Amino acid sequence: MRIFRGVAEPIRHGLDNEKRWHGPDQGLIAAWERGRELSVESPAVADQARMGWLVTLPWKGGVDQALKARQKFGTLRYLAMWQGLRGESLDIDTDAEIRLRCTKTHVTVVYTNDVSKYGGPD
């Protein structure tokens, strides 16, 4: 399923946790909205994300140093938050695996909905 929300859309308010995190979008919109808020709170982190760094965020998928394996797995919630942090529209196909390469560490991260690949809960 493709989850899309344009960057011009306002951040939603007043939703309970069940609707924010466990609805049909699997919490991707909430993670993206939090990324948008974080970009205002931490402009330096937002700048790093815009440069292609896969910065450390609350979800699995960030890379703070080079790894021997050169590849790891991350959550789609990370990817959603990262897109929001960069000021981009939310655009994720939950049935696909998305690969990004960190421009700082050169580690490739595969963002997936398959919990078994990233080792447990977000």
HELIX and SHEET records of a PDB file:
HELIX    1   1 ASN A   17  HIS A   22  1                                   6    
HELIX    2   2 LEU A   28  GLU A   41  1                                  14    
HELIX    3   3 PRO A   43  ARG A   50  1                                   8    
HELIX    4   4 LEU A   76  LEU A   85  1                                  10    
HELIX    5   5 VAL A  115  TYR A  118  1                                   4    
SHEET    1   A 2 ARG A   2  ARG A   5  0                                        
SHEET    2   A 2 LEU A  90  ASP A  93 -1                                        
SHEET    1   B 3 GLN A  71  THR A  75  0                                        
SHEET    2   B 3 THR A 108  THR A 112  1                                        
SHEET    3   B 3 ILE A  98  ARG A 101 -1                                        
END                                                                             
